[in-house]
């Protein structure tokens, strides 16, 4: 029973659920990008290059002639499927660009906390000094605590 309870706690943790959702969305997004590459991007590129279907481009290593990649694969001939590789490279590039722009937008919309100041002003000589300083390096005055007010002598 102890292991079952630990497993329930593990599954209930937020980051595990977030990871599961990310994997599911990533798989769905991958199908969309695959369709974008295969059905929208590659046909015009193939048309521009002389009606070439990249997914059917291959190098036959067997020495026998085959009419298509499918025929060569059906016969069990060794092939280098460089057209499919080209499709996968374009697929990767599209995913990379989309993720880059998504993270860029996310970074711009995420509220950032302003950085804590690294310096403060000496109340005696008005020089810039480190926040943690207890003595001014410029006028050598002992600096008051944050609660104390400086004793100005004019």
ABEGO torsion letter per residue (X at the ends): XAAAAAAAAAAABAAAAAAAAAAAAAAAAAAAAAAAAAAAAAAAAAAAAGGBBAAABBBBAAGBBBABAAAAAAAGBBBBBAAAAAAAAAAAAAAAAAAAAAAAAAAAABBBBBBBBABBBBAAAGBBBBAABABBAAAGBBBBBAABBBBBBX
